[in-house]
Amino acid sequence: MKREGVERYGRNDLMGKLVDIELGAIAKPLSEQIPEAVMDRRDVAMFQKDSDAISRLYIRGLIPESQARSAKMKLMKKMQKAIK
């Protein structure tokens, strides 16, 4: 089920379990989506700030949807590299 304002950007194999990561203005915080054993909490906090910044720029009309989507895809790739 897709929620308004939330986009799934990837299925990640986190400790043998596939997990959908949602990014967006009303998505659950990454700290709730990503188990502690999988990623350092400092990395999760930084990725949350990045995601929030992308959402803010899009909501304020400073970047178009295509750039927001591209930025979120790049963020997702960086998150995948940070998995322990």
Secondary structure, 3 states (H helix, E strand, C coil): CCCCCCEEEEEEEECCEEEEEEECCCCCCHHHHCCCCCCCHHHHHHHHHHHHHHHHHHHCCCCCHHHHHHHHHHHHHHHHHCCC
